[in-house]
Amino acid sequence: MTTPETTSTPNPAGRRALQVVLAALALVPMLTGLMAVVFGAAGWPYNDTAASAALDSEFRFLNALWFCLGLAACFLIPRVERETVLLRVILGAIFLGGLARLLSAAALGWPGPIHLGALGIELIGAPALIYWQSRVAAASGRSELRDETLHP
């Protein structure tokens, strides 16, 4: 017999798993972004040349934004089934970053093996997470394009 105390909360289409994956992935931009802001381009793996002041400034600035993407992802995790728009903006930015990484590789070559893994997450993982979140949103009864901040 099921009692209210033993009834578990439904987990539509892997909501809890998606939350765990997003939390783990959100740590990547937060940690690497913070490291890059603190240590600059000179402290980055595979950096074999000195960065100009302009390049280092840009590197630190963009990594501060990278850190903020991780924070924004953490913000939406508790409401992952309702935060479709914010999640798609974050993951879309990551996907576009992957395209920019491909452009860099075509122009200058591969910087190192870490970047190949990052490219996979950016170009394959981001769209897969968008699809997964849309299934979670649909299973929870939410329209996959509905966001509470836009449609109360």
N, C-alpha and C positions, 0 to 999 in steps of 0.2 A: 504494500500500500504506500502510495506517495503522499507525503505530508508537505506543507508549505516550506518547512525547514530543509527538506531533502530535494526539493525540486531545483534543478539547475537552470541557470539562465540560458536561453537559447543562444547558439553560436551560429548565426546564419552565414553559410558559405565560407566558414573559416575566419570569422571576425577576429577572434583572439589570436590566431596564428598570424594574421595580417598585422595586427597591432604589435606583436613581438618582432616580426621582421622589420617593420617600419622603425621601431625603437632601436633595433640593432643598427640598421642602416643610417639612422639619423645621427648616431655617434660618429660616423665617418666624417661628414663635413664639419661637425662640431670640433672634433679632435684635430683633424688635419688643418682646418681653417685657423684654429687657435695657434697651432704650432707655426703655421706659415706667417701669421701676423706677428708673433713674438720673434721668430728667428729670421724671417725674411727669405728672399730667394737664395741667399748663400747657404742657408741651412737645409735646403731641399735635397732629397736623394737624387743622384745622377747629375747634379749640377757641377759641371767641370769648367765653367767659366765664371768670371766675376760679372755680376749684374750691374748695369748702370743704375744711377740713382732713380731715374725715371722708371726703369723696368721694375726695380725693387718696390718703389712706391705703388705702382700699378698692381704688382703681385700681392702686396699686403692689403690693399684696398679690396681687390676682388676676393681674396680669401676671407676678409671680414664679411662680405656678402655671402660667401659659401657657408661660413659659420651660421649666419642668420637663417639660411635655408634649412639647416639642421634644427635650429630652434623652432622655426615655423612648423616643421614636421612633427616635432614633439608636442606642440600646441594642439595639433589636430588628432593625435592618436586616440584620446579617450572618446572622440566622436567620429571615428573614421568613416562610419557608414553615412554620416551627414555632411562631411566636409569635402564633397566631391570637387568643387571649384578650386579651393585652396590646394588640395592634393594634386590636381591636374596642373595647376600653375607651377608648383614646385617641381613635379616630375617632368613637365614640359621644359622647364629651364635646364634641368639636368640632361634631358635628351638633346637640347640645342647645344649644350656644352660638349656633349659627345660628338656632335657633328663638327663643332669647332676643333676638337681634338683630332678628328680625322683630317680636316683641312691642314692642320699643323703637321701631321704625319706625312701627308702628301707633299708638303712644301719642304720640310726639313728632315724627315725620317723619324723613326720611333725613338723616344727619349729613354725608354727602359721597360722592363717587363711589368712593373706595377701599373703602368699606363694602359697596357693591353687589358688587364683585369678591370680597370676603371672603365675602359671603353665598353666592355661587355655589360657592365652594370648600367651604364648610361644609355646605350642603344638597344639593349634587349631587356634589361631589368626594369627600367622605368616604364616602358609600354606594358610590360607584364603586370606591374603593380597597378597601373591604371585599370587594366582589365579586371584584375582581382578585386580591386575596390568597387568597381561597377557591379560585380556579382554580389558582394557583401551588401551594397546599398540596395540592390534589387531584392535580395532575400529578406532585408529588414523592412521592406515595404516602402522604402524611399525611392523616389525617382532618381536615377543615377546622375541627372543634371541639376538636381534641386539642391540648393544650399540654403540653410536657414537664415544666413545673413542677408541673402537676396530675396528670399520668399518666406517670410515668417509664418 
